[in-house]
């Protein structure tokens, strides 16, 4: 690796943290980013991302730049490599929001957050079939009990011909 701090610095630029949430690098999301990049994009993926970051930083290591220059380099990376940047960003975000410290911070705000929603799922109000509530405003279609279903092969010939023309 050219500079092992580049992914850490990228994580700090994208998810810098604040008084409530720690930064992505503080929770180790950059380590998961590296692991998942290799898993999804191949063994050279981390080096490839670092090379693209260096290109966006005019040949410099991202970690060696001043904060404003880091942001500008990451913006160039996003502009010049939109698909790779989107993959990096999504992997980093998923890695960040699964971190126990982030789950705890979200819960401390009073938000029910399951880092793995299954098998518990989320609490939901009972289904209200009233049109416009949980049901559609203009219901279409209808329910037919299984024992009321008629196979097309069982229809009289005229009805079968009409059904096949639709």
trRosetta pair geometry for C-beta under 8 A, 3 or more apart (Angstrom, degrees):
i j d omega theta_ij theta_ji phi_ij phi_ji
1 4 5.0 81 105 -77 141 73
1 46 6.4 -40 -106 125 109 120
1 47 6.4 -136 -110 -86 60 79
1 50 6.5 135 -159 -32 82 166
2 6 7.3 32 78 -18 96 139
2 47 7.1 108 -11 -136 92 78
2 50 5.2 169 38 144 111 137
2 51 7.5 118 -6 -71 143 64
2 54 6.9 -22 100 -55 161 141
2 61 7.1 -162 129 -100 106 101
3 6 4.7 95 89 -34 100 101
3 50 6.6 165 46 -155 78 126
3 61 4.2 89 -38 -135 170 126
3 62 7.5 176 90 34 138 75
3 63 5.9 -152 156 20 132 122
3 64 7.9 -92 -140 -20 160 100
4 7 7.5 -45 -179 26 48 98
4 8 7.6 41 135 -5 66 113
5 8 4.9 -60 -157 46 58 118
5 9 5.6 60 145 -25 84 103
5 61 7.3 61 69 165 99 124
5 62 7.9 -151 109 75 81 86
5 63 3.9 46 107 -80 118 157
6 9 5.7 -55 -145 38 30 109
6 10 6.2 34 154 -21 64 105
6 49 7.8 164 118 115 123 92
6 50 4.9 109 72 -121 158 92
6 53 5.4 139 -176 88 126 155
6 54 7.7 -52 -117 -54 148 82
6 61 6.1 -115 -78 -164 100 84
6 62 4.7 96 -137 36 81 112
6 63 5.8 -105 -80 -25 50 98
7 10 5.4 -48 -145 36 34 116
7 11 6.4 40 152 -22 64 102
7 30 4.4 138 128 -167 96 106
7 33 5.6 -178 -175 89 123 127
7 34 5.6 109 112 -62 179 98
7 46 6.9 -46 -54 -148 135 99
7 49 7.1 58 -87 105 95 133
7 50 7.4 -64 -46 -76 83 92
8 11 5.7 -53 -153 34 30 114
8 12 6.6 31 149 -19 63 104
8 25 4.6 74 -165 -124 82 122
8 30 4.5 -177 -89 70 54 176
8 63 7.2 37 70 -92 97 117
9 12 5.5 -51 -149 34 36 113
9 13 6.5 37 152 -21 66 102
9 25 7.7 31 -68 -72 24 144
9 62 4.6 172 94 116 138 106
9 63 4.3 -155 -44 -86 143 70
9 70 6.3 -118 167 -141 111 131
10 13 5.7 -54 -150 33 32 111
10 14 6.3 17 158 -8 67 110
10 30 7.2 128 62 -116 88 111
10 33 8.0 -148 86 130 119 165
10 49 7.9 -47 -36 155 169 119
10 53 6.5 -90 -73 -108 122 142
10 62 6.2 31 -58 123 79 164
10 74 6.5 142 -133 -104 77 115
10 88 7.3 -52 155 163 144 132
10 92 7.6 -121 122 -90 103 153
11 14 6.1 -63 -142 44 28 102
11 15 6.1 -37 179 45 68 97
11 23 7.1 107 130 155 92 95
11 24 3.7 -129 176 99 102 121
11 25 4.7 135 92 -59 121 79
11 29 5.5 158 -145 82 135 101
11 30 4.1 -109 -21 -67 146 100
11 33 6.6 -158 -75 -8 114 150
11 92 6.0 -165 -109 -148 83 126
11 96 7.8 163 -156 -75 104 112
12 15 7.4 -81 -123 69 17 58
12 16 5.7 51 179 -107 62 67
12 23 5.5 15 -119 -180 71 138
12 24 6.7 -141 -70 52 37 91
12 25 4.9 -18 -62 -8 89 128
12 70 7.9 -18 88 154 103 152
13 16 6.9 6 -131 -65 14 94
13 62 7.9 -83 -22 175 138 125
13 70 5.2 -147 -87 141 125 111
13 71 5.9 176 -151 -90 112 60
13 74 4.8 173 130 -34 151 157
14 24 6.6 3 77 3 92 151
14 74 7.0 -159 -60 -169 83 151
14 89 6.4 -165 -144 -122 147 83
14 92 6.0 60 89 116 150 152
15 21 7.9 -84 178 134 98 126
15 23 6.1 135 115 -161 77 60
15 24 3.7 87 72 -35 122 112
15 29 7.1 11 60 56 144 155
15 92 6.9 -169 -6 148 124 114
15 93 7.6 152 -60 -98 132 63
15 96 5.4 -119 -150 -112 178 158
16 23 5.3 -39 -174 -113 31 105
16 24 8.0 -28 -59 7 19 87
17 21 5.3 -142 -137 107 67 75
17 22 4.8 -29 -124 174 136 25
17 23 3.4 -88 -14 -59 122 60
17 24 7.4 -154 -45 -11 93 51
17 26 6.3 27 -58 16 156 131
18 21 5.7 44 39 46 79 82
20 105 5.6 120 156 -167 82 114
20 108 7.6 -167 -159 84 98 122
20 109 7.2 48 -169 -67 141 109
21 102 6.4 37 -143 -121 99 81
21 105 5.1 123 -97 146 67 162
22 26 4.0 -109 167 87 115 135
22 27 5.5 127 92 -43 121 96
22 101 5.5 -10 25 135 130 139
22 102 7.4 -109 46 -71 88 75
22 105 7.4 -160 4 -50 76 146
23 26 4.5 100 56 0 80 104
23 27 7.4 -168 89 2 46 83
24 27 6.4 -68 -153 44 32 98
24 29 4.0 -69 -173 48 89 134
24 30 6.5 103 131 -42 100 80
24 92 6.3 18 -159 180 153 104
24 95 7.6 72 -159 95 106 102
24 96 4.8 -60 -115 -98 96 118
25 28 7.5 46 -172 -75 35 23
25 29 7.0 -83 -72 44 29 84
25 30 5.4 12 -108 -12 73 125
26 101 7.7 -86 115 90 99 162
27 96 6.6 101 70 -138 134 65
27 99 3.9 45 166 -171 135 163
27 101 5.0 -142 -107 47 114 125
27 102 6.2 0 -100 -31 170 100
28 31 4.8 -26 180 22 88 119
28 32 6.8 86 129 -13 83 93
28 99 7.0 148 54 -114 84 124
29 32 5.6 -55 -154 42 45 110
29 33 6.1 55 145 -30 70 102
29 92 5.8 80 147 -160 119 71
29 95 4.2 127 -153 116 86 109
29 96 4.3 1 -102 -77 154 70
29 99 6.2 -80 -68 -47 93 130
30 33 5.1 -45 -145 31 36 121
30 34 6.6 41 154 -21 64 98
30 92 7.5 8 -91 -124 53 101
31 34 5.9 -49 -153 31 32 109
31 35 6.6 29 150 -14 63 107
32 35 5.5 -55 -146 40 36 112
32 36 5.9 27 159 -13 70 111
32 91 7.8 -164 124 161 87 91
32 95 3.7 166 93 -139 130 126
32 98 8.0 -171 -168 62 173 119
33 36 6.1 -63 -142 43 24 103
33 37 6.1 30 157 -25 63 107
33 88 7.0 46 -164 -158 117 75
33 91 5.5 113 -130 119 72 110
33 92 4.9 12 -95 -89 124 77
33 95 5.6 -113 -57 11 71 163
34 37 5.8 -52 -146 32 27 113
34 38 6.7 25 156 -15 61 105
34 46 5.1 31 -143 -100 87 130
35 38 6.0 -61 -158 36 29 108
35 39 6.4 26 149 -18 65 109
36 39 5.3 -49 -142 37 38 115
36 40 5.9 19 164 -6 70 112
36 91 4.8 179 103 -159 134 123
36 94 8.0 160 -143 77 175 119
36 95 6.7 -144 2 -66 142 119
37 40 6.4 -68 -139 47 23 96
37 41 5.4 -34 -176 35 65 116
37 45 4.0 -165 153 120 95 129
37 46 5.4 120 92 -68 136 70
37 49 6.4 -59 -151 -19 155 139
37 87 7.8 104 -115 132 81 110
37 88 7.1 15 -92 -105 117 76
37 91 6.5 137 -63 112 73 171
38 41 7.2 -67 -104 58 14 74
38 42 6.9 -67 -154 109 49 22
38 43 5.7 34 -150 -112 97 40
38 45 5.5 -162 -84 40 42 116
38 46 6.3 -19 -60 -25 91 102
40 45 7.3 76 71 -93 72 169
40 87 7.2 -166 113 -173 139 122
40 91 7.2 -144 21 -88 148 133
41 45 3.6 105 88 -102 111 133
41 48 7.4 -113 134 53 131 139
41 87 7.0 94 -59 146 129 152
42 45 5.3 135 64 -41 65 95
44 47 5.2 -60 -167 50 70 113
44 48 5.5 78 133 -31 86 104
45 48 5.4 -57 -147 36 31 115
45 49 6.4 30 157 -19 67 102
46 49 5.9 -52 -150 35 32 108
46 50 6.3 30 152 -17 64 107
47 50 5.6 -55 -146 39 32 113
47 51 6.3 37 153 -23 65 104
48 51 5.7 -51 -147 33 31 112
48 52 6.5 28 154 -15 64 104
48 84 7.7 -121 131 -142 111 141
49 52 5.8 -56 -150 38 33 109
49 53 6.3 35 151 -20 66 106
49 84 6.9 -176 -102 169 80 119
49 88 6.1 124 -129 -92 132 132
50 53 5.5 -52 -146 37 33 113
50 54 6.3 36 153 -21 65 104
51 54 5.6 -52 -148 35 31 112
51 55 6.5 34 151 -20 64 103
52 55 5.6 -49 -148 34 34 114
52 56 6.4 33 152 -16 64 106
52 77 5.9 97 137 -135 100 98
52 80 7.4 -175 -167 96 100 115
52 81 5.2 2 -165 -24 141 161
52 84 6.3 119 -2 108 178 152
53 56 5.6 -57 -149 40 32 111
53 57 6.1 17 154 -8 67 113
53 62 4.9 -48 163 -43 123 125
53 73 6.7 62 -168 150 72 117
53 74 7.8 -4 -130 -92 92 63
53 77 5.8 -3 -102 -90 59 139
54 57 5.7 -64 -140 49 30 102
54 59 5.9 24 168 -137 91 25
54 60 6.8 -174 -145 65 71 27
54 61 6.7 -21 -102 -91 92 41
54 62 7.4 -103 -76 -34 52 80
55 58 7.9 39 -180 -72 29 19
55 59 7.4 32 -103 -66 34 50
55 80 7.5 -122 111 108 118 159
56 73 4.6 112 124 -172 97 75
56 74 7.1 96 132 -78 145 19
56 76 4.0 161 -153 92 96 109
56 77 4.0 -58 -56 -60 167 78
56 80 6.3 -164 -89 32 99 134
56 81 8.0 -91 -57 9 123 111
57 60 4.5 -99 135 64 110 83
57 61 7.1 -48 99 101 154 7
57 62 5.3 -153 -55 -83 153 64
57 65 6.0 -124 -149 -46 121 139
57 69 7.3 80 -141 152 90 99
57 70 7.8 -3 -107 -113 117 48
57 73 3.9 15 -83 -129 78 142
57 76 7.9 172 -56 57 43 132
58 73 7.8 -106 3 -104 75 106
60 64 5.6 -117 173 73 106 116
60 65 5.9 110 113 -63 134 97
60 73 8.0 -102 69 -95 100 149
61 64 4.5 80 70 3 95 108
61 65 7.6 -159 92 -20 55 82
62 65 6.0 -53 -162 15 39 115
62 70 5.9 83 -174 -130 85 87
62 73 5.9 -166 -116 102 90 148
62 74 7.6 72 -139 -61 129 85
65 69 3.9 -125 -180 96 118 115
65 70 4.8 159 89 -63 118 72
65 73 6.3 149 12 -10 172 139
66 69 4.8 82 56 14 78 108
66 70 7.1 -138 93 -14 36 87
67 70 5.5 -52 -148 27 31 116
67 71 6.8 29 158 -16 64 101
68 71 5.9 -52 -153 34 34 110
68 72 6.5 32 150 -16 65 107
69 72 5.5 -52 -145 39 36 113
69 73 6.2 39 154 -22 67 104
70 73 5.8 -56 -149 35 29 110
70 74 6.4 25 154 -16 65 106
71 74 5.8 -56 -148 38 31 109
71 75 6.3 33 152 -20 64 106
72 75 5.6 -53 -149 36 32 114
72 76 6.5 33 151 -19 64 102
73 76 5.6 -51 -150 35 34 111
73 77 6.4 39 148 -22 65 102
74 77 5.3 -47 -148 34 36 117
74 78 6.5 40 150 -20 64 101
75 78 5.6 -50 -149 35 33 113
75 79 6.4 30 152 -16 65 107
76 79 5.6 -56 -145 40 33 110
76 80 5.7 17 162 -8 70 115
77 80 6.3 -62 -133 46 23 99
77 81 5.8 -35 -176 40 63 108
77 85 5.6 139 132 -91 86 116
78 81 7.4 -75 -116 62 12 68
78 82 6.6 46 176 -104 56 61
78 85 4.4 144 -112 -174 56 165
78 89 8.0 46 -106 -46 104 132
79 82 7.2 -8 -152 -65 16 86
81 84 4.1 -31 158 47 115 115
81 85 5.3 127 96 -28 83 93
82 85 5.7 -57 -138 40 26 112
82 86 6.2 30 161 -23 64 106
83 86 5.8 -51 -148 33 29 112
83 87 6.6 29 153 -17 62 104
84 87 5.7 -54 -152 35 34 111
84 88 6.3 32 152 -17 67 106
85 88 5.6 -56 -147 39 32 111
85 89 6.0 32 156 -19 68 108
86 89 5.8 -53 -141 39 28 111
86 90 6.2 26 160 -17 64 109
87 90 6.1 -58 -145 39 26 107
87 91 6.2 24 159 -15 63 110
88 91 6.0 -60 -147 39 26 108
88 92 6.1 24 156 -18 64 111
89 92 5.8 -60 -147 39 27 110
89 93 6.2 26 157 -19 65 107
90 93 5.8 -53 -144 36 30 110
90 94 6.4 27 158 -15 64 106
91 94 6.0 -57 -148 39 29 108
91 95 6.2 29 153 -19 64 110
92 95 5.6 -58 -147 39 30 112
92 96 6.1 32 155 -23 66 108
93 96 5.6 -54 -145 35 30 113
93 97 6.2 14 164 -7 66 110
94 97 6.3 -63 -140 44 26 99
94 98 6.4 21 162 -17 62 112
95 98 6.3 -66 -151 36 25 106
95 99 7.2 43 150 -43 59 95
96 99 6.0 -44 -166 0 35 116
96 102 5.9 101 158 -58 70 164
97 102 5.6 -121 -126 122 37 144
97 103 7.7 93 176 -66 56 71
97 115 7.7 176 141 -128 73 84
98 102 7.5 48 51 60 18 123
98 103 7.4 7 -165 -49 27 110
98 115 5.5 103 -139 -166 62 111
99 102 4.5 79 67 8 94 106
99 103 7.0 -163 89 -8 46 85
100 103 5.5 -52 -143 37 34 113
100 104 6.2 35 157 -19 66 106
100 115 7.7 -48 -95 -59 52 162
101 104 5.7 -54 -149 37 30 112
101 105 6.4 32 151 -22 64 105
102 105 5.5 -49 -145 34 35 113
102 106 6.4 36 155 -18 65 103
103 106 5.9 -55 -151 36 29 110
103 107 6.4 26 153 -15 64 109
103 113 6.0 -162 -149 109 71 118
103 115 4.6 -41 -99 -61 137 117
104 107 5.7 -58 -146 41 31 110
104 108 6.2 38 153 -27 65 105
105 108 5.6 -50 -146 30 30 116
105 109 7.1 33 152 -21 59 100
106 109 5.9 -55 -163 28 35 112
106 111 5.2 -70 169 70 83 118
106 113 4.3 14 116 4 130 162
107 110 7.8 73 177 -58 40 11
107 111 6.6 -110 -100 66 31 67
107 112 7.5 38 -117 -119 79 29
107 113 5.6 -122 -65 40 76 102
112 122 6.6 131 111 -141 123 92
112 123 6.8 10 102 21 172 105
114 117 4.4 115 86 -96 124 55
114 120 5.9 -167 -112 70 154 119
114 121 7.7 135 28 134 160 5
114 122 6.8 -146 9 -76 120 78
117 120 6.7 -114 -175 68 48 79
117 121 5.7 47 166 -115 94 32
117 122 6.3 -36 -146 -38 116 86
118 121 6.7 32 -98 -61 53 65
121 124 7.8 -54 143 -10 116 105
125 128 7.5 -10 123 -23 114 103
127 134 5.2 -138 -159 98 70 164
128 133 4.0 -63 104 129 119 142
128 134 4.7 129 57 5 69 108
128 135 7.4 -111 109 -7 61 86
129 133 7.4 46 79 64 12 116
129 134 6.6 -50 -82 68 28 100
129 135 4.8 48 -165 -41 52 131
130 133 4.0 61 68 2 97 126
130 134 7.4 82 47 28 67 72
130 135 6.3 178 76 29 25 110
131 135 5.2 -66 -94 93 43 109
131 136 6.7 -25 -139 95 80 43
131 137 5.4 87 172 -134 99 34
131 138 7.6 77 -155 -54 126 24
131 139 6.4 -102 -99 -29 109 99
132 135 7.3 -1 15 72 33 74
132 137 4.9 54 -76 -96 78 80
135 139 6.4 -14 164 -78 115 107
136 139 5.4 139 69 -84 101 53
136 140 7.3 -34 85 8 151 79
144 148 5.2 -126 -178 85 87 117
144 149 6.0 107 128 -74 121 75
145 148 4.7 84 62 5 83 109
145 149 7.8 -131 97 -24 47 78
146 149 5.9 -37 -162 0 40 116
150 154 5.5 -122 -176 78 85 120
150 155 6.4 96 137 -69 120 82
151 154 4.6 88 64 2 86 105
151 155 7.7 -135 100 -21 51 79
152 155 5.6 -37 -158 5 44 118
152 160 5.9 105 177 -125 84 89
152 163 5.8 -157 -130 110 109 153
152 164 7.8 102 -170 -61 137 85
153 160 7.7 53 -109 -113 25 132
155 159 4.2 -116 174 93 119 115
155 160 4.5 154 85 -62 114 82
155 163 6.5 99 51 -4 170 142
156 159 5.0 82 58 15 79 106
156 160 6.9 -149 91 -10 35 91
157 160 5.6 -58 -143 36 30 113
157 161 6.4 32 159 -22 65 103
158 161 5.8 -53 -152 32 30 111
158 162 6.7 28 152 -15 63 105
159 162 5.7 -54 -149 38 35 111
159 163 6.2 37 152 -22 67 106
160 163 5.6 -53 -146 36 32 113
160 164 6.4 28 156 -18 65 107
161 164 6.0 -58 -149 37 29 107
161 165 6.6 29 153 -23 63 107
162 165 5.8 -59 -152 31 32 112
162 166 7.2 39 153 -32 62 100
163 166 6.1 -50 -161 15 35 115
